[in-house]
Amino acid sequence: MAENGTLTHLGASGEANMVDVGGKADTERSATAEGCVRMLPETLALIREGNAKKGDVIGTARLAGIMAAKKTADLIPLCHPLMLTKVAVEIVEDPALPGLRVSATAKLTGKTGVEMEALTAVSVACLTIYDMAKAADKGMEIGGIRLIEKTGGKSGAYTYTEG
C-alpha cells in the first residue's frame, strides 16, 4: 500500500498501473517464501529413492524454481524485470506431512522488492514436484505458500507470524 492507504498498482480511476520506482534509491533487498507438497508416504519414498518415472524430482524442482524467479516479470503483469543477484531454492523431506517442504530466497540491490520472485520460485518448484510425481499420486496437495520474511526498501523488514 502507498502511504495514503491506497493500493500501489491502481491508478486514480482504478485502472492497473505499473508502479514508478524511478525515484527510489537502490537498497539491498531479500525475500524468503515457503510452501509444501503433501503426498502419500509411498510417493515420498519413490522420490527419496530416486525412482520417480521422470527422474530427479528434487533437483529438477530446484532448477525450475530458480528459473521461475528469473522469469517472474514475464508471468506477473505488473512486476518489474529485476537483475537478481541470488536465488536459492531448498527442498527438504518432511515425513510429518508426509511430503516435501520448499523454501526460496531471492536477493538483489535495486529499487523494488523481490517478494514476488521468491513466491514464484516456491510455486513453480511445488508445481514441478507435482508434475514429476503425478503418475504415482494424482492426489498430492500443494499448499502453505506464503512470504516468510523480507528485508530492505522503504517499508523495511517483515517477518511472518502465525495468527
N, C-alpha and C positions, 0 to 999 in steps of 0.2 A: 504494500500500500504506500501511497505517497503521504507526505507529511500532513496533508489536509484530510486524510481518511478515505481517499478515493483509490480505486484500483489503477495501477500504473499503466496497464495496457489498454485502457479505454479512453477515448477522446471525449470532448465536451458533449458530443451528441450520442455517446455510447458506442461509437464505432471502434473496431480493433485497431490498435496502433503499436508499432514497434517503439519501445522507449528510446529516447535520445540519450545516449550515455557519453556523448562527445565532451561535455564539460566536466566529467568526473575524473578524479585522479586515479592513476594506476595504483593498486594496492595488492598485496599478496592475499589470495583467496583460496579457500578449500571447502569442500563439502564431502560428507560421507553419508551414504544411504545404505539401507539393508532391505532384504526380502527373503522369502524361503519358498521351497517347493516340497510339499508333503507328498509322500508316496508310500506304496506298500513296502514292508520290510524286504520282500523278495526283490523288488526293483532296486532298492538301495544296495542290496548285496550284489546285484548284477553290475551296477555302476562301480562299486568299490573294487570288484574283482576284474574289471575291465572287459566284461562280457556283453556289453550292450551291442546290438547289431550294427549300429552306426559308428562305433569306435569310442574314442576317449571323450566321454561326456564332459568331465570337469575341465579338461584342457580346452576343448572346443568352446564351451560356455564362457570360459575366462576370456578367450580371444574375441568372441562375439561381443561381450560386454565392453571391452576396450574399444573395439571398432565402433560400437554404437555410440559411446561417449563422444568420439570424434565426429560423428555424423548427426549429433543432436539437432543442430540448426536446420538440417535437411528434413527432419521429422516433425519438429515442433514449430509451427509457423512464425511465431514472434520471437524466437530465440536468436540471439546474435551468434554469428560464427566466431568461435574462440580459438586461440592458439594455446591449447592445453600444454602444460609443462609436465604433467604426470597424470596417469590414470592407472590405478591398481584395483584389481578385482580378486577377491578371496572367496573361495567356496569350500565350506567345511561340512563334514558329515555331522548330523545331529540325530542319534538313534531315538531320542525322546520324541521327535516329530511323528514318525520317522521321516527323514528326508535330508535335504541339503539347505544350509544357510548361506546366503550370498551377501557380500558387502562390497561396496565400491567407493573409492575415494578419487576425487578429481581435484587438480590444483592448477593454478596459473597466477601470473601477475598481470592484472588488467583492470578494466573499468566496470566489469559486471561479474556477477557470481556464477558459480559452477554447480548449483544445486540440480538443475535440470540434467546436466551431464552425468552426475552421479546417479540420479534416479533412472535415467535412460539406460545406463550401463547395467544396473541391477535388473531392470525389467527385461532387457534383451537377454541377459545371461540366464534368467529364470525361464524365459520362453525357449531358449536353446536347449536347456535341460529337458524341458517337456518334449520338444521336438525329437530329441535324440533317444528318449526312453519311452515314447508313447506306444511303441509296438508292444512293450511289456506291460504298460499300465496307463490306460487312457483316463483313469480316474484321478490322476495327480492333480494337486491343487496348488496354485500359485497365490501367495498372499503376503500380508505384512509389509508391503513396500512402503517405505517412509524415509524421510530425511532424518538422520540421527544427529548430525551437527554440521554447522558451517561457521567459517571464520572469515574475517575481512569485510571490507566495504563499509559504507555509511551506517548500515543498520547494525553492524557489529556481530558479535558471536551469538549463536543459537545452539542449544542442546535440547534434544527431545527428552521429555519427561512423561512417563505414563500417567494417565488420569487427568 
